[in-house]
Amino acid sequence: MEQKRIALVAHDARKRALIDWIGANIAPLAGHAFWATGTTGRLVAESHPRLDVTMLKSGPLGGDQQIGAMIAEGRLDLLVFFVDPMTSQPHDVDVKALTRLATLYNVPMACNEATADLLVASPLFTGGYTPQPTDFQSYEGRRI
């Protein structure tokens, strides 16, 4: 099994759901490397101490940008971001930037339990799947 590099993020109202989801999927998640924003990382590490979790800054304090940079640098394989669609987020622009980067760089992203379940249940999760790299040549070579 190829080790995946997984980012974990959850809005406050969804942190418990993320912790529970990890617990329900601990077998396929064991052995992978995780990075998580602030409180989410602390809660994951406390609830699942056997996981290798690197804690970043809190999302509103720059953790979302840290994960975004990792995506842009090709250092993440999966983003699990449990979003709270019912609460306005003061750092909504950061959230949008993070989801934009995951989309731009073709990084699989789960925003809820159903999608996260399908990703970790896929044979591609445990296999040697490598997404197609995004080609930015035409954009980078454009003349204005």
GIQUIVEN-V77947 format. One record per residue. N is the residue number from 1. RES is the residue in three letters. PHI is phi in radians with two decimals (999 if undefined). OMEGA is omega in degrees with one decimal (999 if undefined). BURIAL is 1 if it has 24 or more other C-alpha atoms within 12 Angstrom, else 0. Layout:
BEGIN
N & RES & PHI & OMEGA & BURIAL
N & RES & PHI & OMEGA & BURIAL
END
This chain:
BEGIN
1 & MET & 999 & 177.9 & 0
2 & GLU & -1.45 & -180.0 & 0
3 & GLN & -1.21 & 176.7 & 0
4 & LYS & -1.67 & 175.4 & 1
5 & ARG & -1.87 & -168.4 & 1
6 & ILE & -2.09 & 174.5 & 1
7 & ALA & -1.70 & 178.9 & 1
8 & LEU & -2.10 & 178.4 & 1
9 & VAL & -2.45 & 174.9 & 1
10 & ALA & -2.65 & 171.9 & 1
11 & HIS & -1.16 & -173.8 & 1
12 & ASP & -0.89 & -177.5 & 1
13 & ALA & -1.25 & -177.4 & 0
14 & ARG & -2.03 & -178.4 & 1
15 & LYS & -1.08 & 179.6 & 1
16 & ARG & -1.06 & 179.0 & 0
17 & ALA & -1.09 & 178.4 & 1
18 & LEU & -1.15 & 178.5 & 1
19 & ILE & -1.03 & 179.8 & 1
20 & ASP & -1.14 & 179.4 & 0
21 & TRP & -1.10 & 178.1 & 1
22 & ILE & -1.05 & 179.0 & 1
23 & GLY & -1.03 & -179.9 & 1
24 & ALA & -1.27 & -177.0 & 0
25 & ASN & -2.14 & -173.8 & 0
26 & ILE & -1.07 & -178.5 & 0
27 & ALA & -1.09 & 179.5 & 0
28 & PRO & -1.23 & -178.9 & 1
29 & LEU & -1.51 & -178.4 & 1
30 & ALA & -1.04 & 177.2 & 1
31 & GLY & 1.59 & 177.7 & 0
32 & HIS & -1.70 & -179.8 & 1
33 & ALA & -1.81 & -175.5 & 1
34 & PHE & -2.18 & 169.5 & 1
35 & TRP & -2.19 & -177.5 & 1
36 & ALA & -2.49 & 177.4 & 1
37 & THR & -1.34 & 173.1 & 1
38 & GLY & 0.24 & -175.6 & 1
39 & THR & -1.07 & 178.4 & 1
40 & THR & -1.00 & 179.9 & 1
41 & GLY & -1.08 & 179.2 & 1
42 & ARG & -1.10 & -179.6 & 1
43 & LEU & -1.15 & 177.8 & 1
44 & VAL & -1.12 & -179.2 & 1
45 & ALA & -1.09 & 178.6 & 1
46 & GLU & -1.20 & -176.6 & 0
47 & SER & -1.39 & -176.2 & 0
48 & HIS & -2.35 & -172.7 & 1
49 & PRO & -1.12 & -179.5 & 0
50 & ARG & -1.43 & 178.5 & 0
51 & LEU & -1.42 & 177.8 & 1
52 & ASP & -1.53 & -175.3 & 1
53 & VAL & -2.02 & 172.5 & 1
54 & THR & -1.73 & -177.6 & 1
55 & MET & -1.59 & 177.5 & 1
56 & LEU & -1.86 & 177.0 & 1
57 & LYS & -1.19 & 172.5 & 0
58 & SER & -1.00 & -179.4 & 1
59 & GLY & -0.88 & -178.7 & 1
60 & PRO & -1.15 & -179.4 & 1
61 & LEU & -1.71 & 176.4 & 0
62 & GLY & 2.13 & -179.5 & 0
63 & GLY & -1.08 & 177.1 & 1
64 & ASP & -1.07 & 178.9 & 1
65 & GLN & -1.19 & 176.9 & 1
66 & GLN & -1.08 & 178.2 & 1
67 & ILE & -1.17 & 176.8 & 1
68 & GLY & -1.01 & 177.9 & 1
69 & ALA & -1.11 & 178.6 & 0
70 & MET & -1.10 & 177.0 & 1
71 & ILE & -1.10 & -178.3 & 1
72 & ALA & -1.08 & 179.9 & 1
73 & GLU & -1.54 & 178.9 & 0
74 & GLY & 1.30 & -176.0 & 0
75 & ARG & -1.79 & 176.8 & 0
76 & LEU & -2.30 & 179.1 & 1
77 & ASP & -1.84 & -174.2 & 1
78 & LEU & -2.75 & 174.2 & 1
79 & LEU & -2.05 & 173.6 & 1
80 & VAL & -1.91 & -173.7 & 1
81 & PHE & -2.25 & 179.8 & 1
82 & PHE & -1.38 & -174.2 & 1
83 & VAL & -1.60 & 173.1 & 1
84 & ASP & -1.69 & -176.7 & 0
85 & PRO & -1.35 & -174.8 & 0
86 & MET & -1.75 & -176.2 & 0
87 & THR & -2.17 & 175.4 & 0
88 & SER & -1.17 & -179.1 & 0
89 & GLN & -1.84 & -179.8 & 0
90 & PRO & -1.12 & 178.9 & 0
91 & HIS & -1.90 & -176.8 & 0
92 & ASP & -0.99 & 179.3 & 0
93 & VAL & -1.13 & 177.6 & 0
94 & ASP & -1.18 & 178.9 & 0
95 & VAL & -1.09 & 179.3 & 1
96 & LYS & -1.09 & 179.1 & 0
97 & ALA & -1.10 & -179.7 & 0
98 & LEU & -1.14 & 179.1 & 1
99 & THR & -1.18 & 176.4 & 1
100 & ARG & -1.10 & -179.4 & 1
101 & LEU & -1.14 & 178.0 & 1
102 & ALA & -1.07 & 178.2 & 1
103 & THR & -1.18 & -177.9 & 0
104 & LEU & -1.04 & -176.0 & 0
105 & TYR & -1.64 & 173.5 & 1
106 & ASN & 1.04 & 177.3 & 0
107 & VAL & -1.70 & 178.0 & 1
108 & PRO & -0.99 & -177.3 & 1
109 & MET & -2.40 & 176.1 & 1
110 & ALA & -1.98 & 179.9 & 1
111 & CYS & -1.80 & 179.3 & 1
112 & ASN & -2.72 & -175.7 & 1
113 & GLU & -1.09 & -176.4 & 1
114 & ALA & -1.07 & 179.5 & 0
115 & THR & -1.17 & 178.4 & 0
116 & ALA & -1.08 & 177.0 & 1
117 & ASP & -1.04 & -179.4 & 1
118 & LEU & -1.11 & 179.4 & 0
119 & LEU & -1.13 & -176.5 & 1
120 & VAL & -1.31 & 177.9 & 1
121 & ALA & -1.46 & -178.2 & 0
122 & SER & -1.20 & 174.8 & 0
123 & PRO & -1.09 & 177.9 & 0
124 & LEU & -1.22 & 179.2 & 0
125 & PHE & -1.15 & -178.8 & 1
126 & THR & -1.61 & -179.8 & 0
127 & GLY & -1.52 & -177.8 & 0
128 & GLY & -1.65 & -177.7 & 0
129 & TYR & -1.12 & 173.2 & 0
130 & THR & -2.20 & 179.8 & 0
131 & PRO & -1.12 & 176.3 & 0
132 & GLN & -1.09 & 177.9 & 0
133 & PRO & -1.20 & 177.8 & 0
134 & THR & -1.44 & -179.2 & 0
135 & ASP & -1.70 & -179.1 & 0
136 & PHE & -1.84 & -175.8 & 0
137 & GLN & -1.00 & -178.0 & 0
138 & SER & -1.16 & 178.4 & 0
139 & TYR & -1.24 & -177.9 & 0
140 & GLU & -1.19 & -178.7 & 0
141 & GLY & -1.67 & -176.9 & 0
142 & ARG & -1.18 & 175.6 & 0
143 & ARG & -2.02 & -177.9 & 0
144 & ILE & -1.77 & 999 & 0
END
